Amino acid sequence: MYFLMQCSHHPDMDNLRDQHRADHRQWVKSGGGGVAIVLIGSATINDQATSIGNFGILQAESLANATAFAEGDPFNRAGIVSDIEMTRLTDGFQAHRIPEPMSSS
């Protein structure tokens, strides 16, 4: 199954985000220890180009696994994330159009 993960961040978290960025990227690369495959993702910004969150397209066996990935992210564990929203994508989602997943499968 495929999911759109949207994580909103608390305001003024730039320094804390910088401290945990390397661990966050390692988490993404590992798929949270294999619970999900991150196909694509990035930071989200507001009109002033300030980071306000992150998103990802995940492949996971279940909503529970996708949620476990999001909740285990070092950004979330450090208290940066204020809200996680997970939306299941249609079975017709064309994941093959994303040439190189961010996580190893």
Secondary structure, 3 states (H helix, E strand, C coil): CEEEEEEEECCCCHHHHHHHHHHHHHHHHHHHHHCCEEEEEEEEECCCCCEEEEEEEEECCCHHHHHHHHHHCHHHHCCCEEEEEEEECCCCCCHHHCCCCCCCC
